[in-house]
């Protein structure tokens, strides 16, 4: 008898603010799925942005998740302790001739892209990099990272050519075309159950194949002037290193998955399944923000909410 591979889920918050109902939804969905599949649930602290990460927010993450009734494996992976692993991945891409140093300032890019009306933008809304530094003589990534002060970009045209067409991922979420825009404005999750989304995700092997479209990101930054790894490189390295089989996260990261698939392919990393869930909105139909203190889990707790109230509000 062949034993089925144990599935691994993770919740990966950034400690740059207090968790709100949207985080609770993501964390509980991962936790419930792991439990229902007999799988593992990991918590990962995504704190590569040393300018914004704060110890009190990390402590609050542990406290809020424990209050919600979650339990996770120890030790918790903290990205700030693994910059070496991300640097090795960058060096690998460098050896393939796929990255280059860029010392453009934001104002340089704004000037270059203002010359043309309707300059294309990436899914985050930033103008696509005009390629100013792409043709400059290349320096080894190791050297660039050691010196700092310069960003490393992926040469998207080369990378896409190398990867070829046909990169896909398996998506358990709702993939109607209207949702491909990123942020979704539906109300809460009653349909999580009705759409059969959870049933589908529990059943490894189902889902829809989605064609990755990494070119929409242009020559994306993989290491910043002040941070030696971007979210994109750290997340694919960690998901692979931690053996994550299922990435369950918000629809605001749907488009990023195209880029993550490309990086996984280039780095020879296995591809997890994905489920991009709806975002929890506030009463005005707006996306919840860490900067709005009143929607933080701890604020709700102070107002007398229980974990059961949280589950009821988010439909889980
Ligand atoms: N750290 C990211 C965030 O807090 C989530 C990344 C992911 O789930 O891939 O938005």
Boltz pocket constraint, residues with backbone or C-beta under 6 A from the ligand:
constraints:
  - pocket:
      binder: B
      contacts: [[A, 12], [A, 13], [A, 14], [A, 46], [A, 235], [A, 248], [A, 249], [A, 253]]
      max_distance: 6.0
